Amino acid sequence: GVLIDNTPGDIISPNGTGFQSVGTIDLSGKGTGKYGVAVYGGHTFLGSITMLDGSVLNVVGDDSTAVYLSRFTTIDGNMELAGTISQSPSVKGSDQTPTRLIGIDGIINGSISIDPSSTLINVGPSARGVTILGALHPAACTADAALYTAAGQTCPSTSSYGALINSGAVTTVGTL
């Protein structure tokens, strides 16, 4: 998977683009506690997380999350989800811990948008689609302008409402 670890401090993505996936991230096979794309560390990631149309994110594993933002961690940017994002348990019929397809435990200063052409599916006992335990706020680049300036960059112009915009379908199937 992809881990954006900002434990040492804030991370400013080059040109404010953030992380973009156009290919395949495949975490198939048995295992537990897997993350397809995770932002972790207690600081701020300045940039967006983008799964482009045609991208594939496949996670197989108990107690796993396909896209995750950890508690006390912030993304200054949007989360744009397109393509195929799927998740299923590694042991069929087991009493594993419920899985979350998209887990937001931190703060997003931006919006989460699910593209109309996307396929998001989570299969397994107590499967969850989108779980937001953190917060969504309007874009706050102006609050972090000093960080961008210190890195020799300017705040990207991001239009955001701080909302979950679901234009597609998120499917959860409770048993396997």
Stockholm file with secondary structure:
# STOCKHOLM 1.0

chainA/1-176         GVLIDNTPGDIISPNGTGFQSVGTIDLSGKGTGKYGVAVYGGHTFLGSITMLDGSVLNVVGDDSTAVYLSRFTTIDGNMELAGTISQSPSVKGSDQTPTRLIGIDGIINGSISIDPSSTLINVGPSARGVTILGALHPAACTADAALYTAAGQTCPSTSSYGALINSGAVTTVGTL
#=GR chainA/1-176 SS CEEEECTTSCEECGGGCCEEECSEEEECSSCBSCEEEEEESSSEEESCEEECTTCEEEEECBTCEEEEECTTCEEESCEEECSEEEEECSSTTCCCCCCEEEEECSEEESCEEECTTCEEEEESTTCEEEEECSEEECCCGGGGHHHHHHTTCCCCCCCCCSCEEECSEEEEECCC
#=GC SS_cons         CEEEECTTSCEECGGGCCEEECSEEEECSSCBSCEEEEEESSSEEESCEEECTTCEEEEECBTCEEEEECTTCEEESCEEECSEEEEECSSTTCCCCCCEEEEECSEEESCEEECTTCEEEEESTTCEEEEECSEEECCCGGGGHHHHHHTTCCCCCCCCCSCEEECSEEEEECCC
//
